[in-house]
Amino acid sequence: MHKKINPQTLKTAVENFVNSDSPSATAGKFLLMAVALGGIVFAGAIVPGLLYLMKELDKSKKYSDQQIKNAFYNLKKRKLIEIIEESGDKFKVKLTNKGQDRIKEISFESLAIKKPNNWDKKWRVLVFDIPTKPKIYNQAREALRAKIKDLGFFQMQKSVWVYPYECEDEILFIAEVFQVQKYIEILTVEKLLYENRLKKEFSL
């Protein structure tokens, strides 16, 4: 996924992952995402310093010290992170280019839309008109369809999908991954002609 994504959009996706209780959040993915939030800087020996900082992150408590250590060595071996010596005895763990690509992949794979406790009685209508050529757009369109279907959108027409909750950030992230932002539109509407059917679909 060597594609440019808006830094703020990606940051939001990373923060959502770090703060989630997703079963897919292994120690390795968690550590990689934590590094993505701005790098990890510490003084003294590398592993003890890393473990100390990780304990400061609330969600990291579900991982043992051994899991964090194993994850660190594995990420380093796979060249997803690198250690940079800064002034004095300070070290910084940062992502490599390969690590940044992996961050985008994880963010996309784990993308989910958080449902509020109460529905605001508004519909989000996603409309897209992605060209058939070049071939890369065909692939992007099919991948976009597959992902929004996986997220639970209801297909009203060929390229018109509906969802009852706020989802603009998530859709923009998907669109940026495939570089098709200019071909999509997200409408927020208060009334749809056949919304009773939609309410049944979404159990509203």
ABEGO torsion letter per residue (X at the ends): XBBBBBAAAAAAAAAAAAABABAABBAAAAAAAAAAAGEBBBBEBAAAAAAAAAAABAAAAABBAAAAAAAAAAAAAAGABBBBBBBEABBBBBBBAAAAAAAAAAAAAABBBBBBABBAGBBBBBBBBBBAOBAAAAAAAAAAAAAAAAAGBBBABAABBBBABBAAAAAAAAAAAAGAAAABBBBBBABBAAAAAAAAAAGX
